Amino acid sequence: MTTQTLNIKNYMLGPDIPIELSAEDSQRVAEFLHTHLDEYGDALEDIQACLAYAQARGGSVTYAEEDGEILGAVITNRTGMGGFIPENILVYIAVHGKTRGRGLGKQLMETVLANVEGSVALHVEPHNPAKKLYERLGFTNKYLEMRLTR
């Protein structure tokens, strides 16, 4: 990964924003995340649904590529609930295994945080090494999340 050829692309999406993310790039991002989320991943169909939500209701897609290969990607969704929960939720972030530990995740996060409006929430497993990055970027753990899964 060299900084000269690394290209970070950021697309703000939503019903009132001209969609610049092509269907091909959307699919490339979905497939990258499906492959590189490892044990934190979801089904490809769920990642595609997240992208469709971002395009229909608002969100962002940010990804880094080098020589045409995606090396990292992030998807956020607008919640539409500002005031009582954060305006954005970071749904997916992954970097390619060969680039981990080189600061690409931080670059992606800084790009996302600089471009979304309002607060950002995310969920992270307690043992996920990325938790330290999120804390360094200012994320705090104010609540214990509880879920009723059906």
N, C-alpha and C positions, 0 to 999 in steps of 0.2 A: 504494500500500500504506500504509494508516494503521493505527497500533497499536490504535485504538479498535475497529475492526471485524475485525481479524485474529484468527482463532481457531485455536489449535494443539490438535490432538486426538492423544492417545497411547493406543494399545491394546496391552496385553500379551496375547499369545496362547499357547495350548498346550492339551494334552489335559485338564489339570486346572483350566483357567481358563475360566470362562463366557465364551463368545465374544460380544463386544459389537459387533464390526465386522460390519455388515450385508453381505450379498452385493452389494448395490448400491454401497455405499461401497468395498468391495474391488475391484469392477470399475472404479469411477471412479479409484481410485489406480493400478490397473494401466494403464489407458488414459493417465492423466497421465504416468506414468513412460515408457511406450512413446513418447509424443510428445516429451517434454522431456529425455530422456537424450542426445539428439542422437547424435554419433558414438560415444558410450560405451554405447549401448543394446543391448538384446536383443529378440528376438521377443516379441510380446505373450504367446504361450503360455508362454514361459520365465518371464516376470514373474508370470503367473498361477500357475505351478508353485511359484515361490518363496513366494507368498502362501499357497498350499495347504500347503506345508511348514511355514510359521510357525504356521498354525492347527493342524496335526496334531502337530507335534513341539516347538513353542515358538519364540517370536520376538516381534517387535513391529512395529507399523505406526504411523507418526507422520506426520501431514500438517497443513498449514496451509491454511486457506481464508478467503476474504474474499468476502462477499456470495454465498456458494454456489459460488464458483470455487476450485478447488484451485490453490495457488500454489507448493507445495513438498511433497515426500513422501520418506519414508525407510522402508526395510524392513530389519529385521535377522532373522537366523535363529539359534537356539540350536544349537550344534555337538554338544552332548552329550559333549564330550571335554575338559572342564576338567581342568587339571593338566598336560596335555602340549601342548595348543594352546588359544588363547583360547576362552572359553565362548560367545562371540557373534561372528558375522561380519556386518558391515554390507554388505549385498548391493547395495542400490540407494539412491541419493539423487539428487534433481534439484530444481531450482527453475525456475520459469517465467522465460523470457528477460527479460520486462519487470520482474522483481524482482531480477535478479542485481546483485550489488554493493551491496545495501542491508542485508545482515546477516541475511537470512532463513535462509540455509544454516547460519549459526552458531547461530541460535535453534533450528532443528530439531536440529542435532547436540547442543547442550546439553541439550535435552529428552530425546533418546534416551539420552545418556550418564548422565543423572540417574536414568533409570528401568530400565535393564538391570542385571542383577547380573553381576559378573565382568568379565573383560577383553574387549576388542573388537578384532577384526582387520578390516582392509579392504584392498581392492586399488585402486590408483590408477595411472593412466598417468603417466609422468614429466612429460609436458607439460600435464597437466590443471591449470588454474588453481586448482582446489579443493585441490590438494596443500598449498598454503600454509596454508589454513584448518586442515587436519588437523594439520599441524605445530604451529600455534599452540595447538591443543587438547590437545597432548601426545603425539600419535602419533609414533612413530619408525620408521625403516626399519632393522631389525636384520638382516634376511635379504634375499638376492636370491632372488626366486621363479623357479623353473624348472618348465616343464610339458612333458610329452610329450602332444601332441595327436593323437588317433587319429580 
